[in-house]
Amino acid sequence: MPDPKILSTEPLDNAQSKFIVLTKIHYQDQDGKKRVWECAERKVVPGQTGKDAVAIFALLKSKTNAFPLSTVIIEQYRPPLDKHSFQPVRLLNAPTDANGSDEEAQVAALRELEEETGYKATLQDVVECTPTVASDPGMTTTKMKLVVVKVELEDEMEYPPASPDPGEHIVVRVVELAQLKQVLQDYDQKGFIVDARLSHFASGYDIAERIRNGRL
């Protein structure tokens, strides 16, 4: 299978776009001065439930402690960066706005987790569903929720088959949570790009562990 690559780029007119539009915002600041801002917005795709995203962070645990607490991340080529990216499982066009309930977001997250990684969980396994948060508030109107899911395995680590959508070309990676930051740093050195949210989580976990162990 050949490596993916960018063949060409060109300006995109909003009238021709399928997923994203550029918007000019005219607003008044705290000093009463009129200003202009440019941002990107996602369109609601026909047949989908929303225009935002849900990120899924899975905690893989063994009932017999046969392996350390781990997580699952995915490798996928991202055309805007022309690089393979490491990121958490993520679902676009999800119901995360005021019209979408936490349960809707959780159900969507569990479905996407199984499709992209093969790991199964139920609503009872959801550890946390965050409030709606901004993805990049200076750049886009897109919002998201984080759903944290506990996946308990009977004994040894399992690697179930995934069933991603055609054309997704996803590689599933299982990483020990304690090694996540180092693993991401190693991939960065190899030329991969790491999703900022995943990198921030890995750094936060590493800092928390160092504080807990008296090393910070």
trRosetta pair geometry for C-beta under 8 A, 3 or more apart (Angstrom, degrees):
i j d omega theta_ij theta_ji phi_ij phi_ji
4 77 4.4 76 50 -177 148 169
4 79 7.7 -94 152 -83 129 79
4 169 7.6 147 -44 90 130 163
5 82 7.2 35 -146 -150 53 101
6 9 6.6 -2 177 -48 128 95
6 79 6.4 117 -87 -155 94 85
6 82 5.1 -61 -18 -100 119 114
12 16 6.2 -131 -168 79 77 106
12 17 5.5 81 154 -78 120 97
13 16 4.7 73 67 13 90 105
13 17 7.2 -150 93 -26 45 85
14 17 5.5 -47 -145 13 38 118
14 21 4.5 55 -139 -141 104 95
14 22 6.1 -117 -74 38 107 76
17 20 5.6 -91 -180 69 137 56
17 21 5.6 170 70 -81 145 65
17 43 7.2 157 118 -20 102 133
18 43 7.1 -133 148 50 35 141
18 45 7.5 41 158 -111 86 98
19 42 6.3 -33 167 -145 75 78
19 43 5.8 -153 -159 37 24 100
19 45 6.7 -9 -109 -73 75 111
20 40 5.5 -6 -171 -173 114 107
20 41 6.9 151 -155 78 63 41
20 42 5.9 -40 -98 -103 69 51
20 43 6.7 -127 -66 -6 19 88
21 40 7.3 156 80 -155 37 59
21 41 5.3 -19 62 62 86 94
21 43 6.2 84 -14 -58 101 98
22 38 6.5 -3 -175 -172 102 101
22 39 7.5 162 -154 86 59 33
22 40 5.9 -37 -99 -99 61 65
22 41 7.8 156 -101 18 15 78
23 38 7.2 158 82 -154 47 54
23 39 5.5 -21 62 65 95 81
23 40 7.5 150 16 -106 83 16
23 41 5.4 36 -12 -8 126 119
23 141 7.8 15 36 -20 141 124
24 36 6.2 -15 -174 -167 97 105
24 37 7.6 150 -161 79 50 42
24 38 5.7 -26 -103 -100 63 74
25 36 6.9 146 78 -160 55 51
25 37 4.3 -18 61 63 110 93
25 38 7.3 -172 16 -80 82 23
25 39 6.3 25 -15 8 121 110
26 34 6.8 -1 -175 -172 91 101
26 35 7.7 165 -153 86 49 40
26 36 5.8 -22 -100 -102 63 73
27 34 7.5 165 91 -150 30 58
27 35 5.8 -24 70 65 77 85
27 36 7.8 145 24 -98 71 26
27 37 6.5 -2 17 6 117 113
28 32 6.2 -12 -179 -150 112 35
28 33 6.9 158 -154 76 67 30
28 34 5.5 -37 -96 -94 75 59
28 35 7.2 137 -109 17 24 79
29 32 7.3 -49 72 17 64 16
29 33 5.2 -8 41 58 106 85
29 35 5.5 45 -31 -2 107 129
39 139 6.4 132 -137 161 78 27
39 140 5.8 150 -177 -103 96 30
39 141 6.1 92 139 -34 136 82
40 139 6.3 -5 25 154 101 78
40 140 4.6 -34 70 -102 88 93
40 141 7.6 -143 92 12 47 76
40 142 7.8 -14 100 -16 91 105
41 51 7.6 22 169 148 81 143
41 140 6.8 157 -83 -157 38 78
41 141 4.8 10 -108 31 87 121
41 142 7.5 162 -139 -48 45 74
42 51 4.2 168 100 177 106 101
42 52 7.3 162 54 -76 141 37
42 92 7.4 -150 -147 -170 153 110
42 93 7.5 -145 155 -78 135 70
42 140 7.6 50 -24 -175 85 121
42 141 7.5 -133 18 72 74 91
42 142 5.5 68 -8 -87 117 103
43 51 6.3 -145 113 -121 16 127
44 48 6.5 -159 -173 75 68 103
44 50 6.8 -76 -118 -166 96 21
44 51 4.7 -86 -77 -58 65 107
44 93 7.3 113 -143 -136 53 96
45 48 4.3 54 69 9 92 129
45 51 7.6 134 -4 -101 71 77
45 93 5.3 -47 30 -108 112 145
48 51 7.7 101 107 -77 127 53
48 93 3.6 -38 -179 166 148 132
49 93 6.7 115 44 150 60 80
49 94 6.6 10 72 -151 106 31
49 95 4.5 -53 132 -51 119 99
49 100 6.9 98 142 -101 113 123
49 104 7.3 -147 151 173 152 126
49 108 7.4 -128 48 -85 141 138
50 93 5.8 150 72 -177 57 47
50 94 5.4 -24 57 100 119 25
50 95 4.3 156 -29 -90 132 44
50 96 6.2 159 128 17 160 65
50 97 6.1 176 -145 6 127 100
50 99 7.7 173 -98 73 109 104
50 100 5.8 -35 -63 -47 144 142
51 93 6.1 -11 -107 -114 34 61
51 142 7.3 -113 132 -112 84 79
52 92 7.8 -149 122 -154 23 55
52 93 7.7 110 46 -109 34 15
52 94 5.8 -71 85 64 74 75
52 95 7.7 63 49 -152 103 8
52 96 4.0 -98 93 47 138 116
52 97 6.1 148 -10 -43 137 84
52 132 7.5 -17 174 -143 165 111
52 142 5.8 145 -125 -162 67 70
52 143 4.7 -30 -131 68 133 72
52 144 5.7 -173 168 -81 100 52
52 145 7.9 70 128 -5 127 79
53 90 5.9 1 -176 -177 120 100
53 91 6.3 159 -155 83 67 50
53 92 5.1 -30 -98 -104 92 54
53 93 7.9 29 -85 1 59 31
53 94 5.7 79 -138 26 21 113
53 96 6.8 -23 56 -6 31 148
53 135 6.9 60 38 -75 126 133
53 142 6.5 33 -2 176 106 114
53 143 7.6 -171 34 99 73 38
53 144 4.1 -25 75 -105 88 108
53 145 7.9 -169 99 28 54 57
54 90 7.1 168 86 -154 47 55
54 91 4.8 -1 54 55 93 102
54 94 4.3 -76 -11 105 101 172
54 96 6.2 174 -68 -68 81 119
54 105 5.2 163 -99 -165 132 90
54 108 5.6 126 21 99 154 115
54 109 4.9 -113 143 -77 136 94
54 112 7.2 153 82 24 112 148
54 144 6.3 171 -87 -162 26 86
54 145 5.3 -14 -117 63 78 87
54 146 7.7 149 -165 -99 62 21
54 147 5.9 14 -179 -3 110 113
55 88 5.0 68 -173 88 101 130
55 89 7.2 133 -163 82 55 53
55 90 5.0 -20 -105 -103 69 86
55 144 5.9 52 -12 161 94 134
55 145 7.4 -160 30 94 71 42
55 146 5.0 -24 70 -109 101 72
55 147 7.2 173 84 25 48 68
55 197 6.3 -75 -130 122 169 158
56 88 6.2 -174 67 156 50 108
56 89 4.2 -29 59 79 108 107
56 90 7.1 -164 14 -77 77 36
56 91 7.3 51 -21 -8 109 99
56 109 4.5 149 -88 -166 111 100
56 110 7.9 156 -123 -68 139 33
56 112 6.2 175 -13 85 143 110
56 113 5.0 -130 147 -72 159 102
56 146 7.9 161 -88 -160 23 57
56 147 5.2 -20 -109 70 70 97
56 149 6.2 -4 -168 4 98 120
57 71 6.6 -30 -172 -146 79 130
57 88 5.4 -50 -83 -137 71 141
57 146 6.4 12 -2 -174 111 104
57 147 7.4 175 26 87 68 46
57 148 4.9 -22 70 -109 102 72
57 149 7.2 161 81 23 48 71
57 201 7.1 -166 -113 -143 144 165
58 71 5.9 138 78 -150 67 72
58 72 5.0 -4 64 33 125 101
58 89 7.1 40 -15 13 109 126
58 113 6.0 122 -66 -144 127 129
58 117 7.2 -131 9 68 158 166
58 119 6.0 90 -163 94 160 152
58 121 7.4 -169 -126 -24 105 142
58 149 5.1 -25 -108 72 69 99
58 150 7.9 140 -161 -104 61 14
58 151 5.3 14 -173 -7 109 121
59 69 6.5 -21 -168 -167 95 100
59 70 7.8 133 -163 74 48 40
59 71 6.2 -36 -101 -92 44 83
59 127 7.0 33 15 -16 131 147
59 148 6.9 32 -17 180 108 92
59 149 7.0 -171 22 91 75 46
59 150 5.0 -27 67 -110 108 62
59 151 6.7 169 78 23 50 72
59 177 7.5 7 -130 -68 83 136
60 67 7.8 -17 122 92 108 121
60 69 7.3 146 74 -164 60 48
60 70 4.3 -29 63 73 113 90
60 71 6.3 175 7 -92 93 25
60 72 6.4 87 -37 -32 124 94
60 119 7.3 -96 -93 -125 103 149
60 151 5.2 -23 -104 73 62 107
60 153 6.6 17 -171 -12 88 115
60 157 7.3 51 151 -127 136 88
60 174 6.7 -20 21 -146 163 110
61 69 6.1 -8 -96 -114 78 76
61 150 6.4 -8 8 -167 123 94
61 151 7.0 156 23 80 72 52
61 152 5.1 -28 74 -107 100 67
61 153 6.9 177 86 21 45 75
62 65 5.5 160 86 -79 108 11
62 66 4.3 -134 -179 35 159 80
62 67 5.2 118 -28 35 136 75
62 152 7.7 125 -117 -160 11 65
62 153 5.4 -35 -104 71 61 96
62 154 7.8 -13 -152 92 70 23
62 155 6.3 30 -159 -171 107 20
62 156 7.2 17 -120 -96 130 14
62 157 7.4 -70 -72 -65 115 58
63 152 5.8 68 -60 176 90 107
63 153 6.9 -137 -5 89 84 44
63 154 5.7 -32 26 -149 124 32
63 155 6.9 -49 53 -71 90 45
64 154 7.6 23 -8 148 105 51
64 155 5.0 8 23 -123 131 69
66 155 5.1 61 -19 173 152 62
66 156 4.9 -93 131 -88 149 50
66 157 7.3 -145 104 -26 107 64
67 70 6.4 -18 130 -19 115 125
67 156 6.7 82 -28 -152 113 50
67 157 4.8 33 -19 -49 164 100
67 176 7.8 -130 165 -96 94 96
68 176 4.7 35 84 -138 126 112
68 177 7.1 -136 137 29 103 82
68 178 6.4 -62 162 14 145 115
69 176 7.2 87 79 -159 51 69
69 177 4.8 -26 109 13 94 128
69 178 7.5 94 65 -23 91 88
70 157 7.2 21 27 -111 156 119
70 174 5.5 34 156 177 137 93
70 175 6.2 164 -160 85 91 34
70 176 5.1 -61 -100 -102 86 41
70 177 5.9 -156 -112 -28 25 76
71 174 7.5 175 89 -151 32 58
71 175 5.9 -21 62 64 78 85
71 177 5.6 85 -14 -84 100 83
71 180 6.6 19 39 -88 122 130
72 89 7.2 22 102 -31 100 112
72 117 5.1 77 143 -141 149 148
72 119 6.3 177 2 -8 160 144
72 172 6.2 -12 -170 -169 109 99
72 173 7.0 153 -157 81 58 47
72 174 5.4 -29 -99 -99 76 68
72 175 7.7 150 -100 19 27 74
73 86 5.5 39 144 -176 132 93
73 87 6.6 160 -168 77 97 23
73 88 6.1 -70 -120 -94 80 43
73 89 7.8 -149 -133 -33 38 66
73 172 7.9 149 81 -157 36 53
73 173 5.2 -22 67 67 82 100
73 175 6.2 0 11 8 110 122
73 198 6.5 77 -124 -139 131 145
74 86 7.4 166 83 -146 37 54
74 87 6.2 -31 64 66 83 74
74 88 7.6 57 19 172 89 15
74 89 6.0 88 -11 -83 123 65
74 116 6.1 -47 -77 161 149 121
74 117 7.1 -118 -70 -75 106 94
74 170 5.0 -28 -164 -165 124 108
74 171 6.7 138 -163 71 66 49
74 172 5.8 -34 -104 -101 76 54
74 173 7.0 166 -99 18 23 82
75 84 5.5 18 -178 172 97 114
75 85 7.2 167 -149 80 52 39
75 86 5.7 -25 -94 -92 72 71
75 170 7.2 137 68 -165 53 56
75 171 4.0 -17 57 63 107 107
75 172 8.0 -133 19 -55 79 14
75 173 6.2 70 -23 -20 101 117
75 192 7.4 -68 -133 -135 106 138
76 84 6.8 166 86 -152 19 73
76 85 6.0 -26 66 57 71 86
76 87 7.0 -52 33 33 106 112
76 168 7.0 -49 -128 172 124 77
76 169 6.7 125 -136 92 77 77
76 170 5.3 -24 -82 -108 104 71
76 171 7.3 -175 -65 24 55 73
77 83 7.5 -168 -142 111 63 24
77 84 5.2 -47 -88 -95 60 68
77 85 7.5 117 -132 9 14 79
77 169 6.6 -1 17 94 105 128
78 81 4.9 33 94 33 108 104
78 82 7.9 -67 88 -18 64 16
78 83 6.4 -9 52 68 91 66
78 84 7.4 123 8 -131 77 21
78 85 4.5 26 -11 -10 126 127
78 193 7.2 -83 43 64 128 127
79 82 6.7 21 -158 -75 39 54
81 85 6.7 90 54 -62 144 112
81 193 5.4 -68 153 21 154 163
83 191 7.1 -147 -140 152 111 78
83 192 6.5 137 166 -149 110 40
83 193 4.5 90 102 -5 142 112
84 192 5.3 -55 86 -123 90 90
84 193 7.4 160 83 27 40 77
85 192 6.8 139 -112 -179 24 90
85 193 4.9 -37 -104 78 78 91
85 194 7.0 142 -160 -107 73 18
85 195 5.9 78 170 -51 115 83
86 173 7.3 -33 -133 37 110 143
86 184 6.3 -154 86 -120 145 85
86 187 5.6 50 -19 118 143 163
86 192 5.8 52 -17 150 100 136
86 193 7.6 -174 20 90 70 43
86 194 5.1 -21 60 -116 100 71
86 195 6.5 -120 95 3 53 87
86 198 6.5 -122 119 95 86 159
87 90 6.2 -39 139 -10 123 123
87 194 7.7 155 -70 -166 61 49
87 195 3.6 81 -107 -28 88 141
87 197 7.6 56 -148 56 84 100
87 198 5.6 -159 -133 -22 42 137
88 195 6.8 -110 8 76 69 151
88 197 6.7 -68 10 99 117 115
88 198 5.4 173 -30 -80 85 104
88 201 8.0 53 -50 17 127 152
89 109 7.9 112 106 -161 114 76
89 112 5.9 153 159 127 115 104
89 113 5.5 112 105 -101 165 64
89 116 5.1 155 -131 75 111 142
89 117 6.3 -79 -76 -26 136 118
90 112 7.7 -78 106 151 13 148
91 94 4.9 83 109 -58 105 126
91 108 5.7 -163 102 151 160 105
91 109 6.6 -145 12 -97 132 52
91 112 4.1 -121 -66 -72 121 161
94 100 7.4 117 143 -175 68 167
94 105 6.2 80 156 -124 119 74
94 108 4.9 146 -137 131 109 158
94 109 7.9 54 -143 -59 151 71
94 144 7.9 62 58 -131 121 72
94 145 7.8 -110 109 34 131 99
95 99 6.8 -95 -159 97 101 79
95 100 2.7 168 155 -117 93 135
95 101 7.5 13 123 30 125 49
95 104 4.5 -30 76 127 134 134
95 105 6.2 -126 80 -68 77 71
95 108 6.8 157 27 -25 86 147
96 100 5.5 -29 -42 71 13 139
96 105 5.6 75 -94 -99 74 124
96 132 5.2 133 158 -112 95 104
96 143 5.7 -154 109 105 122 98
96 144 5.9 -29 174 -136 176 28
96 145 4.8 -167 -132 -11 116 102
97 100 5.6 86 48 14 56 100
97 132 6.7 70 -108 -114 35 158
97 143 6.7 109 -85 59 73 133
100 104 4.8 -116 -169 79 87 138
100 105 6.1 95 141 -51 117 90
101 104 4.7 107 56 1 76 99
101 105 7.2 -140 99 0 46 85
102 105 5.7 -58 -154 38 36 111
102 106 6.1 35 151 -20 69 108
102 129 4.8 120 -162 107 107 148
102 145 7.7 -178 -125 -160 69 161
103 106 5.5 -54 -144 38 34 113
103 107 6.2 36 157 -20 67 104
103 123 7.1 7 -139 -129 87 133
104 107 5.9 -53 -146 35 29 109
104 108 6.4 28 155 -16 63 108
105 108 5.8 -58 -150 39 29 112
105 109 6.2 32 151 -23 65 108
105 129 6.2 127 90 -159 121 127
105 145 4.9 14 -174 60 153 148
105 147 6.3 -180 135 -60 97 123
106 109 5.5 -52 -146 34 32 114
106 110 6.4 30 157 -18 66 104
106 123 5.9 78 132 -121 133 85
106 126 5.2 -25 -144 -90 127 156
106 129 5.5 -71 -70 -84 103 139
106 147 5.5 154 -110 -129 64 138
107 110 6.0 -53 -147 35 30 109
107 111 6.4 30 154 -18 63 108
107 123 7.2 -18 -77 -78 72 106
108 111 5.8 -57 -150 37 30 112
108 112 6.3 25 155 -16 65 109
109 112 5.9 -60 -148 39 29 107
109 113 6.2 34 154 -25 66 106
109 126 7.9 93 78 -108 133 114
109 147 3.9 -21 -128 55 176 153
109 149 6.9 180 131 -43 119 127
110 113 5.6 -49 -145 31 31 115
110 114 6.6 28 157 -15 63 104
110 120 7.9 49 -176 -158 95 54
110 121 5.6 -123 -130 75 102 86
110 122 7.1 53 -140 -121 152 19
110 123 7.2 -82 -37 -67 153 58
110 126 7.7 -82 -61 -68 111 103
110 147 7.9 -93 -44 135 67 148
110 149 6.8 140 -94 -106 78 149
111 114 6.1 -60 -155 37 29 107
111 115 6.3 25 152 -17 65 110
112 115 5.6 -55 -142 39 34 111
112 116 5.9 11 167 -3 70 114
113 116 6.6 -69 -138 46 20 94
113 117 5.8 -36 -178 35 61 114
113 119 5.8 -61 155 76 102 92
113 120 7.8 143 105 -105 105 26
113 121 6.5 -7 92 24 149 108
113 149 6.4 -51 -75 47 168 159
114 117 7.2 -78 -119 58 15 74
114 118 6.6 26 -161 -140 54 14
114 119 6.6 -120 -98 75 54 42
114 120 5.2 42 -102 -94 111 68
114 121 7.9 -152 -58 20 94 66
114 163 7.9 -4 135 38 76 98
115 162 6.8 57 148 -171 35 85
115 163 5.5 -78 -148 76 62 79
115 164 6.1 98 150 -98 87 43
115 165 7.3 22 167 -35 130 73
116 162 5.7 -11 161 -158 22 130
116 164 5.4 54 -112 -89 61 94
116 168 7.5 -108 -115 146 91 153
116 170 5.6 -55 -157 121 90 171
116 172 7.3 145 145 -85 73 106
117 160 7.5 71 135 68 65 96
117 162 5.3 -46 -126 -95 6 117
117 172 5.1 125 -126 -123 75 133
118 159 7.4 62 73 166 144 45
118 160 3.2 -168 146 100 122 95
118 161 5.2 146 -103 78 138 26
118 162 4.4 -100 -38 -73 90 58
118 163 7.4 104 -84 -7 76 73
118 172 7.4 -58 14 -56 102 172
119 151 4.9 -16 177 -130 124 160
119 160 6.2 151 -70 38 47 124
120 151 7.4 122 69 -131 38 108
120 160 7.6 -3 -13 47 88 172
121 125 3.9 -114 -171 77 106 148
121 126 7.5 123 138 -58 125 61
121 149 4.7 133 83 178 169 124
121 150 7.0 140 -133 74 134 45
121 151 5.2 -96 -70 -90 112 80
122 125 5.2 105 53 1 61 101
123 126 5.7 -29 -163 -2 47 116
125 149 5.5 47 122 -165 101 83
125 150 4.9 -134 -171 62 87 77
125 151 6.8 62 176 -79 145 46
125 152 7.5 -143 -123 0 119 91
126 129 6.1 4 171 -43 130 99
126 147 6.2 -55 -138 -169 108 99
126 148 7.1 106 -167 77 62 56
126 149 5.7 -40 -104 -101 55 74
126 150 7.9 -165 -85 15 8 78
127 148 4.3 -57 65 106 108 105
127 149 6.6 -174 5 -97 88 16
127 150 5.4 95 -49 -30 109 98
128 146 7.4 9 108 106 103 92
128 147 7.3 179 92 -149 57 39
128 148 4.3 28 47 35 92 116
129 145 6.1 15 -176 167 82 127
129 146 7.5 177 -147 87 40 50
129 147 5.1 -1 -107 -108 80 78
129 148 7.7 -144 -66 24 42 70
130 133 6.2 -16 128 -18 129 116
130 145 5.4 178 66 -158 81 73
130 146 4.5 40 9 45 125 87
130 147 7.8 -125 11 -65 76 41
131 145 7.3 -130 125 -115 16 94
132 143 4.9 29 178 159 105 132
132 144 7.2 149 -151 74 66 19
132 145 5.7 -56 -96 -69 54 89
133 143 6.5 158 79 -161 29 85
133 144 6.2 -34 65 67 79 70
133 145 7.1 122 16 -98 82 42
133 146 7.5 -1 24 -10 128 95
134 137 4.1 21 158 -65 154 96
134 142 7.8 105 -159 89 60 55
134 143 5.8 -54 -100 -109 44 76
135 140 6.2 -24 74 76 112 117
135 142 4.6 -16 24 98 135 101
135 143 6.5 -160 -17 -111 87 21
135 144 5.4 76 -69 -4 97 114
136 139 4.1 -15 124 43 118 114
136 140 5.2 57 67 29 97 96
136 142 7.3 29 33 57 81 101
137 140 7.9 -85 -103 60 17 53
146 197 8.0 -171 -91 -177 121 135
153 156 7.4 -77 133 82 130 30
153 157 6.8 91 80 -120 168 32
153 158 5.4 -179 -135 7 135 109
157 174 6.6 135 -167 137 132 161
159 172 7.7 153 -156 98 92 127
159 174 7.1 -114 -98 -17 93 136
162 170 6.8 -79 115 84 154 119
162 172 5.9 149 -30 -37 140 136
164 168 3.9 -111 155 65 128 140
164 169 7.7 -119 95 0 149 18
164 170 4.8 139 -60 18 158 121
165 168 5.0 97 61 -32 74 119
175 179 6.1 -131 178 84 90 96
175 180 5.2 103 126 -98 129 73
175 183 5.0 -134 -140 47 132 169
176 179 4.3 60 71 19 100 108
176 180 7.2 -135 91 -43 50 70
177 180 5.6 -19 -154 -24 38 118
177 205 6.5 -110 171 175 97 155
178 209 7.0 112 -126 -106 84 165
179 182 5.3 -64 -166 50 68 109
179 183 5.3 72 135 -30 90 106
180 183 5.7 -58 -143 37 28 112
180 184 6.3 25 160 -16 65 107
180 201 7.8 -45 129 107 148 93
180 202 4.4 -138 119 -120 107 105
180 205 6.6 43 53 65 129 143
180 206 7.9 -136 68 -51 89 98
181 184 6.0 -59 -151 37 28 108
181 185 6.4 28 153 -19 64 107
181 202 4.1 152 -81 159 71 108
181 203 6.2 107 -112 -77 121 47
181 205 7.2 -162 -40 69 107 98
181 206 4.5 1 -24 -51 154 138
182 185 5.6 -54 -147 37 33 113
182 186 6.3 37 152 -23 65 103
183 186 5.6 -52 -151 33 31 113
183 187 6.6 29 152 -16 64 104
184 187 5.7 -52 -148 37 34 110
184 188 6.4 42 150 -24 64 102
184 194 4.9 67 -168 -114 109 149
184 198 6.9 176 -105 127 143 106
184 199 6.0 177 156 -102 153 75
184 202 5.5 -172 12 10 144 175
185 188 5.5 -49 -151 31 34 116
185 189 6.7 35 151 -19 63 102
186 189 5.7 -54 -155 33 34 112
186 190 6.7 28 148 -16 64 107
187 190 5.5 -58 -151 38 37 112
187 192 4.2 -36 162 50 96 135
187 194 6.6 113 87 -69 117 103
188 192 6.3 -85 -84 68 33 78
188 193 7.6 58 -115 -114 74 29
188 194 5.9 -50 -72 -16 99 115
194 198 6.0 -118 176 80 93 112
194 199 4.8 102 122 -62 123 110
195 198 4.4 74 73 11 98 108
195 199 6.8 -174 88 -10 48 88
196 199 5.5 -59 -146 40 32 112
196 200 6.1 33 157 -21 68 106
197 200 5.8 -52 -146 35 29 110
197 201 6.5 30 154 -19 62 104
198 201 5.8 -53 -149 35 32 111
198 202 6.4 32 153 -19 65 106
199 202 5.7 -55 -148 36 31 111
199 203 6.4 28 155 -16 65 106
200 203 5.8 -55 -147 39 31 109
200 204 6.2 32 154 -20 65 108
201 204 5.7 -57 -147 38 30 112
201 205 6.2 29 156 -19 66 105
202 205 5.9 -53 -146 36 29 109
202 206 6.3 28 154 -18 63 108
203 206 5.7 -57 -147 38 31 112
203 207 6.2 30 155 -19 66 107
204 207 5.8 -54 -145 37 30 110
204 208 6.2 31 155 -20 64 107
205 208 5.7 -55 -147 36 30 113
205 209 6.4 30 154 -19 64 106
206 209 5.8 -55 -149 36 30 110
206 210 6.5 28 154 -17 64 106
207 210 5.8 -56 -149 37 32 110
207 211 6.4 33 153 -18 66 105
207 216 6.5 -84 -157 76 68 171
208 211 5.8 -54 -149 36 31 111
208 212 6.2 31 153 -20 65 108
209 212 5.6 -53 -144 37 32 113
209 213 6.2 15 160 -5 65 112
210 213 6.0 -64 -141 48 29 100
210 215 4.2 -88 -160 76 82 103
210 216 4.0 62 127 -10 112 119
211 214 7.8 39 -180 -69 29 23
211 215 7.7 -87 -57 54 20 66
211 216 5.0 -60 -74 69 61 106
